[in-house]
Amino acid sequence: MSYCVNCGVELAPSERRCPLCNTEVINPADPWREPSTRPYPKHMDVILRRVDRQFAAALVAIVLTLPILITLLCDLLMDGALSWSFYVFGALVMLMVWLLPPLAARRYRRMVFLGLDGLACCLYLLGICHFSGGDWFFPLALPLTVVATASLELLVFLFRQRWGRDLLNRVALVLLVAGICAMAVELVIALYLGKLQFIWAPYAMISCWVLAAAARVVAKRKKFREEIAKRLFY
């Protein structure tokens, strides 16, 4: 019976390397030889379970359509007109737009789907503004939704770039875009209130950009990254 010289774990005779720490097994008194039987297969077949996306989309559509119809029927029977039910079925329709295209599409087009999500959100907010009798949609809700959708679209585009696939670079990009988004949000709110001034957004932007710069520096320095990884997982 052999034991790993690094971590001390008991080794089966069929092991050439420690399964825990991957240290090579060297035992002069008992050299390794191909065992006649193994505790597990020599080759493992990977079984991929593929989801039927069209069936999943149809199932989601049925599950969301039933409460939509029930809500509309109850509202029409009770009030004789469309009133409170819009808030329920509008949210469910928006959820359908968010879920069904990615499930039903044969090719996942993330930027197109994000655009549809933003459009569905805008239409839902427009409906809320109409039924509530407000006038806040065009000067406030629409620009904020456009800012949020554009920020996500920009992140998706940047993540697809060669240098945007690294985890730390992605963190830096998220922080960078978050700082810009914060400034855009406060600008929209300031224009809506009629006071063109920035109060909190510059602090949020500066904080995000400092953290983004730090993440970018760590991403570029391989030795620094390895040292941090060693410290974290020591």
Secondary structure, DSSP 8 states (H G I E B T S, - for coil): -EE-TTT--EE-TT-SB-TTT--B---TTS-----SS-SS-SS---------HHHHHHHHHHHHHHHHHHHHHHHHHHHSS-STHHHHHHHHHHHHHHHHHHHH-SS--HHHHHHHHHHHHHHHHHHHHHHHT---IIIIIHHHHHHHHHHHHHHHHHHTSGGGSSHHHHHHHHHHHHHHHHHHHHHHHHHHHT----SSHHHHHHHHHHHHHHHHHHHH-HHHHHHHHHHHT-
